[in-house]
């Protein structure tokens, strides 16, 4: 990356929203334009295991899914973190390891939500591309629901990841509404309640 170490920002849109786990100078709510968030990336090192992968989010450029949005109405909201120059190598090494399961790094423009008159600024973005071996891509709602509900890995359950992501997006504000994430949250919570009901009936019998 050619981004100067003295002005490095990291844009988070998944677990970095609630668990950055690295030192930063400041953070700023913002969005990237022309991208949307999707549970398309398999996880066998955090929210699943080999043979039973979980699903975590990546961001997809609008031209890969033009039915969902266009370059003009496609946004992914998140949080940008500014990194101190003397922490650059430490933070990038940590993130490279954390995102080793198929993510690549690129440089994108972030638009500030907190300061709308501010010019877009550059930030590093980790994305999972369709070429990586962990990539799962789209699936039917029923499959997504069961996979997210059942999967778990070293970092915890896949459903907990989904629920924390939805909660974090709500905390960002109404502007950060994500229909894909909230739809999956609704489906998985409904499935969870259904399973609990069946288990309760079984206990009574």
C-alpha positions in Angstrom: 0.0 0.0 0.0 1.2 3.5 -0.8 -0.9 5.2 1.9 1.5 7.2 4.1 1.8 5.7 7.6 1.1 9.1 9.2 -2.4 9.3 7.7 -3.7 5.7 7.7 -7.3 4.9 8.2 -8.9 1.5 8.4 -12.6 1.1 7.4 -14.5 -1.4 9.4 -17.9 -2.8 8.3 -18.1 -6.2 10.1 -16.7 -7.3 13.4 -14.4 -4.2 13.5 -17.6 -2.3 14.4 -17.8 -3.7 17.9 -14.4 -5.3 18.3 -11.5 -3.5 16.5 -9.1 -4.9 19.1 -6.2 -2.6 17.9 -5.0 0.8 19.1 -6.3 3.9 17.2 -6.2 7.6 17.5 -9.8 8.4 16.6 -12.7 6.9 14.8 -15.3 8.4 12.5 -18.7 7.1 11.3 -18.8 7.0 7.5 -19.7 5.0 4.4 -18.2 3.7 1.2 -20.2 4.4 -2.0 -20.8 1.7 -4.6 -20.5 -1.2 -2.2 -22.9 -3.3 -0.2 -22.5 -5.7 2.7 -23.2 -9.4 2.2 -22.8 -12.7 4.2 -21.0 -14.3 1.3 -17.6 -15.2 3.0 -17.1 -18.5 4.6 -15.4 -18.6 8.0 -13.5 -21.7 9.2 -11.2 -19.8 11.6 -13.5 -17.5 13.5 -17.2 -18.3 13.3 -17.0 -21.9 11.9 -14.6 -24.8 11.5 -13.4 -26.8 8.5 -16.3 -28.9 7.3 -18.9 -26.7 9.0 -18.0 -23.1 8.0 -19.9 -20.1 9.3 -20.7 -17.0 7.2 -19.3 -13.6 7.8 -19.6 -10.4 5.8 -17.7 -8.9 3.0 -18.5 -5.9 0.8 -19.4 -6.4 -2.8 -19.0 -3.8 -5.5 -22.3 -2.8 -7.0 -21.5 -4.1 -10.5 -21.3 -7.7 -9.2 -24.9 -7.5 -8.0 -26.6 -4.8 -10.1 -30.0 -6.1 -9.2 -29.6 -5.0 -5.6 -28.3 -1.5 -6.2 -26.5 0.9 -8.5 -23.4 3.1 -8.0 -25.7 5.9 -7.0 -27.8 4.2 -4.3 -25.4 1.6 -3.0 -23.7 2.3 0.3 -22.0 0.4 3.1 -21.9 2.2 6.4 -19.3 1.5 9.0 -16.5 3.1 11.1 -13.1 4.4 10.0 -10.3 4.2 12.5 -7.2 6.4 12.3 -3.9 4.6 13.1 -1.0 6.2 14.8 2.2 6.1 12.6 4.2 4.3 15.3 1.4 1.6 15.5 1.1 1.1 11.7 3.2 -2.1 11.4 1.6 -3.6 14.5 -1.9 -2.9 13.4 -1.5 -4.1 9.8 0.2 -7.3 10.9 -2.6 -8.0 13.4 -5.3 -7.3 10.8 -3.5 -9.3 8.1 -3.6 -12.3 10.5 -7.1 -11.7 11.6 -8.4 -11.4 8.0 -6.2 -14.2 6.7 -9.1 -16.4 5.7 -9.5 -15.0 2.2 -9.5 -11.2 2.6 -7.4 -8.8 0.5 -6.5 -5.2 1.2 -7.3 -2.2 -1.0 -7.5 1.6 -0.8 -11.0 3.2 -1.0 -12.7 6.6 -0.5 -14.6 7.0 2.8 -17.4 9.6 3.0 -17.8 11.0 6.5 -21.3 10.9 8.0 -20.4 13.0 11.0 -18.9 15.8 8.9 -20.8 15.7 5.5 -18.9 18.8 4.2 -15.6 17.0 4.7 -14.0 15.8 1.5 -13.8 11.9 1.2 -10.6 10.5 2.7 -8.6 7.4 1.9 -8.8 4.3 4.0 -7.6 0.7 3.9 -10.4 -1.9 3.2 -10.3 -5.6 3.7 -12.6 -7.5 1.3 -13.2 -11.2 0.5 -13.1 -11.6 -3.3 -14.9 -14.3 -5.2 -11.6 -15.9 -6.1 -10.6 -16.9 -2.5 -11.2 -20.6 -1.5 -13.4 -19.6 1.5 -15.9 -17.6 -0.6 -19.4 -19.1 -0.4 -21.5 -16.5 -2.3 -25.3 -16.1 -2.2 -27.7 -18.8 -1.0 -31.3 -19.4 -0.3 -32.7 -17.9 2.9 -33.4 -21.3 4.5 -29.8 -22.4 3.9 -28.3 -19.1 5.2 -30.5 -19.3 8.3 -29.6 -22.8 9.3 -25.9 -22.3 8.5 -25.6 -19.1 10.6 -27.7 -20.6 13.4 -25.7 -23.8 13.8 -22.1 -22.7 12.9 -19.6 -21.8 15.6 -15.8 -21.4 15.8 -12.9 -20.2 18.0 -14.4 -16.6 18.1 -17.9 -17.7 19.0 -21.2 -18.6 17.4 -22.1 -17.4 14.0 -25.5 -16.2 15.1 -23.8 -14.1 17.8 -21.7 -12.4 15.1 -24.9 -11.7 13.1 -26.7 -10.3 16.2 -23.8 -8.1 17.2 -23.4 -6.8 13.6 -27.1 -5.8 13.5 -26.9 -4.2 16.9 -23.8 -2.2 15.9 -25.5 -1.0 12.7 -28.4 0.2 14.8 -26.1 2.1 17.1 -24.6 3.9 14.1 -28.1 5.3 13.4 -31.1 5.0 11.0 -28.9 6.0 8.1 -26.9 2.7 8.5 -29.9 0.5 7.9 -28.9 -2.7 6.1 -31.8 -4.7 4.7 -29.6 -7.8 4.1 -28.3 -8.0 7.6 -31.6 -7.1 9.3 -33.5 -9.6 7.2 -31.1 -12.4 8.2 -31.3 -11.3 11.8 -35.0 -11.7 11.7 -34.9 -15.1 10.1 -32.3 -16.5 12.5 -34.1 -15.1 15.6 -37.3 -16.7 14.4 -35.5 -20.0 13.9 -34.0 -19.7 17.3 -37.4 -19.2 18.9 -38.8 -22.1 16.9 -36.0 -24.4 18.2 -36.6 -23.2 21.8 -40.3 -23.9 21.5 -39.7 -27.5 20.2 -37.2 -28.1 23.0 -39.6 -26.8 25.6 -42.3 -29.1 24.4 -39.9 -32.1 24.4 -38.9 -31.3 28.0 -42.6 -31.3 29.1 -43.1 -34.6 27.4 
